[in-house]
Amino acid sequence: MRAFYKNNNGLMSINEWIPNCWINIECPTEAEKKYVLEDLEVPEAFYNDIEDIDERPRIEIENGWTLIIMRIPVKSNDVKLPFHTIPVGIIFKDAICLTISFHKTEMLSDFVTYTKRKNIDIKDNFDLVLKLLLSSSVWFLKYLKQVNQKIKLAEDNLEKSIKNEELQALLQIEKCLVFFMTSLKGNDILLHRIKNIKSQREFFDFDLLEDVEIELRQAQETTNIYSDILTGTMDAYASVISNNMNTIMKQMTSISIILMIPTLIASLYGMNVPNSLEDNKYGMWILIAVSILLSASGVFLFKRKRWF
């Protein structure tokens, strides 16, 4: 999908390209790929880098073209990985500025709506990059709140019954947090590299730079906090599972010992050798009584030692 926006106290949608407008392309088709590579003459290497789902955030300049790759969070329909991150490429040169994403995202459409609502003016291409970095950090925080709700739900389920499904849910959330943490670190490095571009330093909005740094730092710290909480929770439940298993094994061993007592007595007196009770008409009842007495004594002893 291809869309054109011009800056007019907020991004306004237009029908065709004009100089210095913003071209946003999501899930490009072959026709849109041809438009980017042939009509706009964007280097094909840039296009291929953005297509790589594992591409790291970076800035690259080649023949007057500037390629900036940042990572943004997205919600997926995969139950095994409800949240992950994708690369978004920002490419510009002279009057051409476009963003390319190979996945449908909520962030970019929300960014356009937000600029209209707040009448936000975008001065130049780097100003657009910084505002997109700020928006991505806000969306990281928004999805982290949803991740926290999933953690609480999994904890509630684990309190009722410790099953593999609940533990797997926590593992899936942990994977999401790892993706978030790695992407936020990459975006933070990207921001510092942009700040160090000598030719652009005097044109940066320092208030905007400070806002981006604050939001990025908050998103990183929040991700680290949730990751630490999740790790502690999983370790605690792993200990609970191990303790429950030890308790069950101890109880089963105690029961086996108690049942072994009458079995041992019956085995000894059941052998085909002389003993003092073979001619006693009460011999069987005596053995039963002794077995019950010894077993009861064993139960009493184990209970005193809290093995039951």
C-alpha positions, 0 to 999 in steps of 0.5 A: 500500500502506497500513500503520500502525505504533505506537511501542513500543520500535520500530515495531510494525505494527497493523491500523488507525489509532490517534492518534499512530501512523505511517501509511506509504503507498507507491504509493497507489491511488485508494482510498488517495488518497481516504483521505488527502484525505477521511478525513485531510483532508490538503491536496490541494496537499501530495499533488500536490507529493509526486507530482512526481518532481522535487520538491525537499526543503523544509518547509512549514506551512499551517493547522496541517499540516506538510509535509516533503519529503526525497529518498531513493535507490532502485535501479531496473530501468532499465539506463540509470539504475541508481540515482536519487532520489525524493521522500518526503513526511512530513505531520503535524498533531496526532495524524495523521502519515503518509508518502507515497511514489509508488515502492516503496522498500527504505529505509522497510521497512528502517527499520521493521525497524531500529527493532524490532531496536534497540528505538528509541523515536520521541518525536515527529514531528520525531524521526521526520523526523530518524531518516528523514533519518539512514536516508536518508543511510545508504542513500545510502552503501550505494548509493554502494558499489554505484556504486563497484563499477560504476565498477571493473567499467567500468574493467576492461572499458575496460582490455580494450577501449575501446568505446562501451558501456563509456564509456556505462556510465560516463556512466550512473553519472555521471548517478546521482552527479549525482542523488545530489549534488543530493538530498543538498544538498537534504536538507542544506538541509532539515536546517538549516531544521528545526534553525532552527524556534524552537518545536522547538529545545528538544525536539530530540535533539542527539546525533541531530542530530549523527549526521544531520549527520555521515552527510549530510556523509559521503554528500556527500563520498563522492559528490563523491569518486566523481564526481571519480574518475569525471570523471578516469577519463573524461578519461583514457580520452578522452585514450587514445582521442584518442591511439590515433586520432592513432597510427592516423592517423599510421601510415596516413599513413606507409603512404600515403607509402611506397606513393606512391613506387613509384606516382609512379615507375611513373606517370612512366615509364608516360607516352607520352613518350621516356625513357632506358629505353624501349629497355632490356630491363632497364628494368622491373626497374630501375624495380622495384629503384629503387621497392623501394630508395626505399620501403625507405629511406622505411620505414627513415627513418620507423622512425628517427623512430618514425612506425611 
